[in-house]
Amino acid sequence: MRRSGVLASLLLCLAVPAVHAQNDMREKIAELLTFGVCGQPLCLDLDGQAGNIHGNHFIPSVTNGAGTIQGFLNDAIALNASNFPISGTSGGLTVKFVGGLPVKTSSSLGPVFGERAQTLGRGRFLMGANISGIRFKTLRGVPIDNMTLNFTHEDVGNPGLGDLPYENDLVQVNMSLYVDLLVSSFTMTYGLFDNMDVSVAVPLVNTSLKGRSTAQILQIGGTSLHYFGGTATNPILQASTATFGSATGIGDMATRMKWRLLDRDGLSLALLGDVRWATGDEKQLLGSGKTSWRGLLIASSRFGTFNPHLNVGYFSRNNDAANDAMIANAGFDQALNDWTTLAVDVLSEWQVGDSKFDLPGKVSYVAPAVRSITPLPLPDKADNRMNASIGFKFKFSGASTIVTNAQVPLLRGGLQPNVIWTTGLEFNF
């Protein structure tokens, strides 16, 4: 009870109003494309004295280039903050009551992020606290610390770029972006009936972002009309900028319910419903801004101390910027001894429908030679993802378990890290 009191105190601490960043975190990526004092992305004016009448000719390219990637990155960060890893609903000891007496139904400490069909048992509690660290590394497989974006000139002459020589000029931006999430989640599961568990998870999310970029004007047209500063005879063709920021607060809270449908010696089946509520501040990249839900069919079995499981279901994001997904997870937990369990899973999401993120198409030129330029260095593919999850559970007292886990991408879609590490504690009583 002392341990549960400490955990309850931690949960109450989360009720304190969140401390947010002073500025809108969603604007940080736009700052990496804003050079000088004019306040607009790709406005060619470093000091307000350039006198460059052509200084606004690259701004329309932002809508089709950086504007697209800015929105995609922001949404991807917010969705990952919302889709934080939650440990399984029925870790540790699970029981059922036969003739009024509790009968053990588990032979291990259970999976970490996979789900087994067993329920805790009427009147039993599972309380947990874990922390997960994520540093994003790739966007659709492209490193985000070394992205090159190409911004083309506005078509101001006859239809078709290049008929005026200066329409061939480019602004090329090399961008380095570093994004980290630190999610502390607090969970409580209660055995409402022998065959039904209810669960709540409260995340405290810290999102931090920093980046730098360097823009270079390529005067391909052979003119001196475009420059960040200076004069036409002595132009400044390169400019740099940087940004950083962080925000901390409550993320998207989750409620879950698991209903065991079947429990036989060779097979157990259950249904799991999971709702993520839009409690995280979307502007600060602490949540998705939309309520989402998952539905899973869980099948599990037991062969001595070896416990395989399979989870299939649907993930409705309810978001105009991200697709729904089919969920397919498979794995096992293996008791190595009385106090150690190995948990292995393959966790995957498969995009439903055509991507809602539309990459800008290639920009074509008609003169002086017919050619095309790719604005964004991203492949046009579905944002499917698959992670290998490997973890251990160590029982160190009658009701307490230490949890460690690492997830490594096997298939890269959307915004992903190289590894997601998790550590935490569970109390089962």
N, C-alpha and C positions, 0 to 999 in steps of 0.2 A: 504494500500500500504506500510505503514511503517513496518507492520508485515511481509509482503512478502519480503520486502527488507532485513530484518534481516535473514529470512530463506535462501534467495539467497546467502547472505554472508557466511552462514554456509556451503552451498553446495560448494562455491568457495574454502573454506578452505580445503575441501577434495581433491582438485586438487594438494595440496602440496605433494611432494614425501613422501611416507610412511616411518616411522621410524621402522626399523626391528630389531629383535634380532641379535646379532653378530654371533651366531652359528645357525646351521640348527636345527630347532625345531623338525624335524622328527627323529633326532638322540637321542633325550632325553630319549625315552623309552629304547633304546638299552643300554644306560648308566646304567640303573637299573639292567642290567645283566652282567656288566663288573666290575670285582673285581681285584684290583691290577694294575700292570704296563704293562701288556702285550698287552692291548688295544683291546682284542677280548672278546666277550661274553663267559662266562664260561671257560675261560682259567685259570687254577689253578696255579696262580703265583702272590702272593701279592707284593713281593718286588724285583723280578728279580733274586733272589738267591735260589729259592726253589730247583732247580736241579731235578725237578719231571719229569721224562721221560714219565709219563702217563698223563701229564697236559693237553694235547690237546684231550683227548679221549671223552670229553663231548661236544665239539664244534659242531660235526655233528648233535647232538640232537637239537641245536638251530634252525637249518633250518626248522625242522619239528615241533618245539614247539614254542619257543619265537619268532622266525622269522615270523611265521604265525600270532601270536597274535600282534606282533609289527606292522606289516603291516596293520592288521585289525583295530587296535586302531588308527593309524595315519590316515588311510582313513576315518574312522568313524568321527574323530574330524574335518577333512577337509570338509567332506560332510555336517556336521552340521553347520560349519561356512558358507558354501555356501548356505545352505537351511535355511537362517535366516528368522524369521517371518516378513512378510510384511503386513501392514494393508490393508484392502479392498480398491478397486479402486474408489469406489463411496460413501464415507461417507458423512455425513451431508445432506444438502439440495440438492435434485435432481429435475430437471425441464424438461419439453418439451415445445416447442413453438407451439401454436395453433393460427392461424391467426395473426402470428407475435408477440403474447403476451406470456410470460412465464407462464406455468401452473405447479404448484407443483405436483410432482409424488411420494413423500416420506412422510411418517407419523411418522418417527423416525429419529434418528441420524445415523442409519445404523449399520451393524455388525462391529466387530473388525477385525477378521481374516477370517471369512466366506465371501462369495461373493453374492451380490444380483444382479438381472438382470438390474435394473435401471441404466441409465447413467447420468452423471452430467448435460448434456444439452450444446448446442453449445456455445462456448466462455467462459464457466465457468472453474474455477480452484479449485483444492483441493491440498493444500500443507501440508505436515506433517513432523514431526520429532519425533522419538521414540527411546527408549533405552530398550534393552532386556538383562536380565542376566540369565546365564545358568551355573549351576555346575553339571557336569555329575556324576552320582552315580552308575549306573549299566551297565553291558555289557551282553545282553541277560538275564537280570534278576539277574546276579551274581554281588555282590558288588565289585567295582574296588578298594576299599580301603582295601580289605582283600582277595587277590587272592593267591592261592598256586599253583605253577607250578612245575611239576616233569620232570627232565631231565635224560634220561637214557644213559648208557655207549654205546660207539661204539661197534659194533659186530666185534671183531678182531680175534676170533677163528674160529671154525667150524660154519657153518650157524646155526643160532638160539642162542639167548642170554642165557647166564648162563652156557655154557659148561666150561668156565673158571671162577673160583670163583669170581674174581674181576669184571667181567661183571655184577654182581648183584648190585654193588654200585650205588647209586643215588645221584644227587644233587637236593635238594628240596629248592625252592625259595619262600619266602613269600613276596609279593609285595603290597605296598600301593600306590595308584595313585590318584592324585587330579587334575582335569582339569576344567578350567573355561573359558567361552566365555562371552564377553561383546560386544554387537553389537549395535552401534548407526546408525540408518538408516534414510535417508532423502529421502522423496518421493514427486513427483509432478505429478498430473494427470490433463489433459486438455481435455475439451470437444471439440473434433475436429468437430464433427457433432452432431445433436440431438441424434443420435443413435450410436455414436462411441466415445470412450475415448481412449487416449493414455497416457502412464504412464512410469516414470523412477524412479528407486530406487537406491541410492548410499549408501553402508554400510561402516562404519568404524569399523573394527573388532580388538578386543584385545583378544589374546589367551594366557593363562598362564597355565603352567604345572609344577607340583612338585611331587616328589615321593621319596620313600625310599624302600629298599629291603634288606632282610637278607637271605643269602644262607647257607645251612647246608649240609655237605657231610655225607651221611648215608652209613657207611661201612658195608653193609649187607653181603658182601662176606667174611667177617672175615679177610680181608687183611689190610695192611697199605700202599697201593700203591697210594692212592689219598688223597691229602691234599692241602690246599691253601698256607701254609707256614710251617716253622719249619722243622722237620725231620720226618722220618718214625717212630722213637721211641718216638718223642714228637711232634705230628702233630697239626697244626691249622686247625680245621674242620669247622670253621664258619667265614664268612666274611660279611660285610655290605657296602652299598653304598647309595648315594642319588643324586638327580639331581633337578634342577629347571631352568626355563626359561620362557620368555614371548616375544611376538611379537605384534606389532600394525601396521596396514596399511589398505589400501583399500581392501575390500572383493570382492566377485563376484557381479558385478552390474547387475541389472535386468531392462529389458524393457517389457512392457505389452501393450496389446491392447484388448479392449472389444467392441464387436459388438452386439448391441441389435437387436434380430431377430423378437420379438413379444412383443407387449405391449397392453394387454387387461385388463379389470377390474379384472378378476379372475386369470390371469396368465401372467407372463412375462418370456421370454426366451432370453438367450444371450450366446455368445461364448467368451471365454477368452483365449488368447495366452500369455504365460509368458516365456521369455528366460533369463537364468542366464549366463552371459558371464564370461569366465575364466580370470577375471582381478585380482583375489586374488592370492597371492604368495603361491603356494602349499607347497613349502619347509618349509615355516614358519607357516603352518597350518591355513592360512587365507582364503583359497579357495580350491575348489576341483581339480583345474587344468584342468577341462574339461567343455565345454559349455553344458548346459543341457536345457531342455525345458519342459513346461507343456501345456496341452490343456484341457480346462474345458468346459462342458456344464452346464449352470447355469439356474435354474428354481426358480422363487420366486413368492410369492403372497402377498396379503395384505387384512387383515380383521380388519378394523379400525386401531388401533395402534399396532396390532400384525402382524408381518411380517416374515413368515417362508421362508426358502430357502433351496435348495438342489444343491450340486455341485458334479458332477461325471466327471472323466477324466483320463488322462494318464500322467505319469511322466517319461520322458526319461532322464536317468542320463548320458548316453553316456560314461560309465566308466567301465573299465575292472574289477574293484574291488568291484562294487556295482550293485545290480540288479535294473532294472526298476520297477515301481510300478503303480498299479491302485489307483486312488484317489477317496475317497468317504467322503464327508463332508455334514453334515446336522445340521441345527440349526434355530434360530430365533432371531430377535431383537424386543424388546417390549418397547414402549415409556411409562415410568412411570408417566411422567408429561411433561410440555413444555420444560424442560431443562435437563432431565435425561432419558437415554435409557439403558436398560439391554440387553446385547448381550451374547447369549449362543450358543456354537457349539460343535459338536463332529467331530474332525478332524482325518482322518485315511489314512494310506498308506498300501497297500497289495502287498507283493512281487510277482513279475512275474518270473516264472521259478525257477529252482533249484539254491540254493545259490552259488554265485561266491566265497564265503569264505569257503574253505575246511578245516574243522577241522582235525588235525592229528589224526589218528586212535589209538586205544589202542596198546601198545607195549607188545608183548608176550614173555614169557620166557619158555625155555625148561628144565631148570635145576636150582637148585636142585629139584624144583617142578614146574609143569606147572601152570602158572598164568599170569596175565596181569596187566598193569598199565596205567592209563589215564593221558596223559601229561598235558592237559588243562581242567580246570573245567567248560567248557561251554557246554550248551545243543546244540544238533544238531537240529536246528529248523529254520523256516523262520523268517526273520527280519521284521515281520509285526509290525505296531505301531498304537496306537489309543490314542488320547489325548482329555480330556474334557477341553474346553476353556470357561472361564467365565469372563466377563468384563463389565465395565460401561463407558458410555460417558456422560460428564457433559458440557453443553453449558453455558459458563460464559460471553459471549458477543455476539454481532450480528453475527460474523463470526468465533469465536474461540471456540474450544472444547477441553477439557481435556480427555485423554484416559487412562484407567487403565485396566489391564487384567492379568489373571493367567492361565497357562495351566498345567494340572496334568495328568500323564500317566494313562491310563486305561488298556493298553496292552503294555508290554515291549518287544521291539525287537531292536537289535543293541545297540548303546551307547545312554543312556537316563539319564536325570536328574530326581529329584523328583518333581521339579516345574520349570516352565519358567515364570518369571515375566516380564511385559512390562508396561511402562508408556510413555506418550507422549502428543503432541499437534497437532491439525489439524486446518487449516484455510481454510474456504470455501467461495469463492466469485466469 
